[in-house]
Amino acid sequence: MARRKGGARSRTRRVFRKHPRTKGKVSMTRYFMPFKEGDKVLLKAEPAIQASLYHQRFHSKMGIVAGQRGKCYEVKIADGRKPKLLIVHPVHLKKV
């Protein structure tokens, strides 16, 4: 039987990359950005940090912060008709 080729980050070269002008260290304010329950956020990956990174199919989707789990936030998004709950680090979130 054939095995599946590639892992969770396969075929993401263009999705999870930085523009050459924005390369470098991540600012501390973005790393520790506080969010409240009910805030609307945009899932925007920070390629320099791989911790609590969502799956590539959710890239640039809108969501609502549902709560906090440790250092990360629970984000509810609508994937078609099915609601999903993602656990995402604040560096990958952007307030809308």
C-alpha positions in Angstrom: 0.0 0.0 0.0 1.3 3.5 -0.8 2.2 5.9 1.9 1.1 9.5 2.0 3.9 11.8 0.9 4.6 14.9 3.0 3.5 16.1 6.4 1.4 18.9 7.8 3.5 21.7 6.2 4.0 20.2 2.8 3.3 22.4 -0.2 3.3 25.6 2.0 6.4 27.3 0.5 4.4 30.3 -0.8 1.8 30.4 2.0 4.0 30.5 5.0 6.8 32.8 3.8 7.8 36.3 4.7 8.4 39.2 2.4 12.1 40.0 2.2 11.6 43.4 3.8 9.8 42.0 6.8 12.4 39.3 7.6 14.0 39.3 11.0 13.0 39.2 14.7 9.4 39.4 15.7 8.4 42.3 17.9 7.6 41.5 21.5 4.3 43.5 21.3 3.1 41.1 18.5 4.3 38.1 20.4 2.4 39.0 23.6 -0.6 40.6 22.0 -3.6 40.4 24.4 -7.0 39.4 23.0 -10.4 39.5 24.7 -13.2 36.9 24.3 -15.3 37.9 21.3 -12.6 39.8 19.4 -12.6 39.3 15.7 -9.2 38.1 14.4 -7.5 37.2 11.1 -5.4 34.1 10.9 -2.1 35.4 9.5 0.9 33.0 10.0 4.2 34.2 11.3 6.7 31.9 9.6 9.5 32.7 12.0 7.6 31.0 14.9 6.2 27.5 14.4 4.6 27.1 17.8 0.8 26.6 17.7 0.6 27.2 14.0 -2.7 26.2 12.4 -3.2 24.1 9.3 -2.5 25.7 6.0 -6.2 25.4 4.9 -7.2 28.0 7.5 -4.7 30.7 6.3 -6.2 34.2 6.0 -9.6 33.2 7.5 -11.6 35.3 9.9 -12.5 34.0 13.4 -13.7 34.9 16.8 -11.7 34.5 20.0 -13.6 32.0 22.2 -11.2 31.8 25.1 -7.6 31.3 26.3 -5.7 28.1 26.8 -2.3 28.7 28.4 -0.4 31.2 26.2 -2.6 30.5 23.2 -6.1 31.5 22.2 -9.1 29.4 21.1 -10.4 30.7 17.9 -13.7 29.6 16.4 -14.0 29.7 12.6 -16.5 28.5 10.1 -15.1 25.9 7.7 -17.9 25.5 5.2 -21.0 24.5 7.4 -18.9 23.0 10.2 -17.6 25.2 13.0 -14.0 24.5 14.0 -12.1 25.4 17.2 -8.4 26.2 16.6 -5.7 26.7 19.3 -3.5 29.4 18.0 -0.5 31.4 19.4 -1.2 35.2 19.5 1.7 35.9 17.1 -0.3 34.2 14.3 -3.4 36.4 15.0 -4.2 39.9 13.8 -7.0 42.1 15.2 -9.7 43.2 12.7 
